[in-house]
Amino acid sequence: MSPLQILSLLLALSVALHVGVAAAFFAHRTRAGITQAGRMAAVATATVLGIYLAGVAAYR
């Protein structure tokens, strides 16, 4: 992998984790339990990474 591809993957991971943390925070603030907030964070993170990887696959 080229350095640009590695940096792009790290940026996508960073954005996905930020979205996941924001989703967990929002879920917890709406009186959801910790486990449900964690599940929502995992789903949000996986969705963002899935969209990124689908975009990369479509580009190639």
C-alpha positions as protocol buffer text, in pm:
chain_id: "A"
residue {
  index: 1
  type: MET
  ca { x: 0 y: 0 z: 0 }
}
residue {
  index: 2
  type: SER
  ca { x: 116 y: 348 z: -76 }
}
residue {
  index: 3
  type: PRO
  ca { x: 148 y: 608 z: 200 }
}
residue {
  index: 4
  type: LEU
  ca { x: -152 y: 794 z: 54 }
}
residue {
  index: 5
  type: GLN
  ca { x: -370 y: 482 z: 78 }
}
residue {
  index: 6
  type: ILE
  ca { x: -262 y: 423 z: 437 }
}
residue {
  index: 7
  type: LEU
  ca { x: -339 y: 781 z: 534 }
}
residue {
  index: 8
  type: SER
  ca { x: -675 y: 761 z: 360 }
}
residue {
  index: 9
  type: LEU
  ca { x: -762 y: 442 z: 549 }
}
residue {
  index: 10
  type: LEU
  ca { x: -656 y: 600 z: 880 }
}
residue {
  index: 11
  type: LEU
  ca { x: -869 y: 905 z: 805 }
}
residue {
  index: 12
  type: ALA
  ca { x: -1170 y: 684 z: 730 }
}
residue {
  index: 13
  type: LEU
  ca { x: -1115 y: 492 z: 1053 }
}
residue {
  index: 14
  type: SER
  ca { x: -1087 y: 816 z: 1249 }
}
residue {
  index: 15
  type: VAL
  ca { x: -1410 y: 952 z: 1100 }
}
residue {
  index: 16
  type: ALA
  ca { x: -1590 y: 623 z: 1165 }
}
residue {
  index: 17
  type: LEU
  ca { x: -1479 y: 619 z: 1528 }
}
residue {
  index: 18
  type: HIS
  ca { x: -1586 y: 980 z: 1575 }
}
residue {
  index: 19
  type: VAL
  ca { x: -1929 y: 898 z: 1432 }
}
residue {
  index: 20
  type: GLY
  ca { x: -1951 y: 595 z: 1662 }
}
residue {
  index: 21
  type: VAL
  ca { x: -1862 y: 796 z: 1972 }
}
residue {
  index: 22
  type: ALA
  ca { x: -2112 y: 1067 z: 1876 }
}
residue {
  index: 23
  type: ALA
  ca { x: -2383 y: 801 z: 1826 }
}
residue {
  index: 24
  type: ALA
  ca { x: -2305 y: 644 z: 2164 }
}
residue {
  index: 25
  type: PHE
  ca { x: -2310 y: 983 z: 2335 }
}
residue {
  index: 26
  type: PHE
  ca { x: -2641 y: 1073 z: 2172 }
}
residue {
  index: 27
  type: ALA
  ca { x: -2794 y: 736 z: 2261 }
}
residue {
  index: 28
  type: HIS
  ca { x: -2678 y: 763 z: 2619 }
}
residue {
  index: 29
  type: ARG
  ca { x: -2813 y: 1118 z: 2649 }
}
residue {
  index: 30
  type: THR
  ca { x: -3154 y: 995 z: 2533 }
}
residue {
  index: 31
  type: ARG
  ca { x: -3163 y: 761 z: 2834 }
}
residue {
  index: 32
  type: ALA
  ca { x: -3061 y: 446 z: 2651 }
}
residue {
  index: 33
  type: GLY
  ca { x: -2859 y: 197 z: 2851 }
}
residue {
  index: 34
  type: ILE
  ca { x: -2484 y: 164 z: 2820 }
}
residue {
  index: 35
  type: THR
  ca { x: -2508 y: -163 z: 2628 }
}
residue {
  index: 36
  type: GLN
  ca { x: -2762 y: -23 z: 2384 }
}
residue {
  index: 37
  type: ALA
  ca { x: -2548 y: 288 z: 2334 }
}
residue {
  index: 38
  type: GLY
  ca { x: -2248 y: 63 z: 2267 }
}
residue {
  index: 39
  type: ARG
  ca { x: -2445 y: -136 z: 2013 }
}
residue {
  index: 40
  type: MET
  ca { x: -2554 y: 181 z: 1839 }
}
residue {
  index: 41
  type: ALA
  ca { x: -2193 y: 300 z: 1829 }
}
residue {
  index: 42
  type: ALA
  ca { x: -2081 y: -30 z: 1677 }
}
residue {
  index: 43
  type: VAL
  ca { x: -2354 y: -16 z: 1413 }
}
residue {
  index: 44
  type: ALA
  ca { x: -2275 y: 346 z: 1325 }
}
residue {
  index: 45
  type: THR
  ca { x: -1902 y: 272 z: 1300 }
}
residue {
  index: 46
  type: ALA
  ca { x: -1958 y: -36 z: 1085 }
}
residue {
  index: 47
  type: THR
  ca { x: -2197 y: 155 z: 859 }
}
residue {
  index: 48
  type: VAL
  ca { x: -1952 y: 439 z: 800 }
}
residue {
  index: 49
  type: LEU
  ca { x: -1666 y: 198 z: 727 }
}
residue {
  index: 50
  type: GLY
  ca { x: -1892 y: -7 z: 500 }
}
residue {
  index: 51
  type: ILE
  ca { x: -1988 y: 300 z: 300 }
}
residue {
  index: 52
  type: TYR
  ca { x: -1622 y: 400 z: 270 }
}
residue {
  index: 53
  type: LEU
  ca { x: -1513 y: 54 z: 157 }
}
residue {
  index: 54
  type: ALA
  ca { x: -1803 y: 32 z: -89 }
}
residue {
  index: 55
  type: GLY
  ca { x: -1695 y: 363 z: -236 }
}
residue {
  index: 56
  type: VAL
  ca { x: -1338 y: 239 z: -269 }
}
residue {
  index: 57
  type: ALA
  ca { x: -1456 y: -84 z: -432 }
}
residue {
  index: 58
  type: ALA
  ca { x: -1676 y: 106 z: -678 }
}
residue {
  index: 59
  type: TYR
  ca { x: -1392 y: 339 z: -765 }
}
residue {
  index: 60
  type: ARG
  ca { x: -1163 y: 55 z: -867 }
}
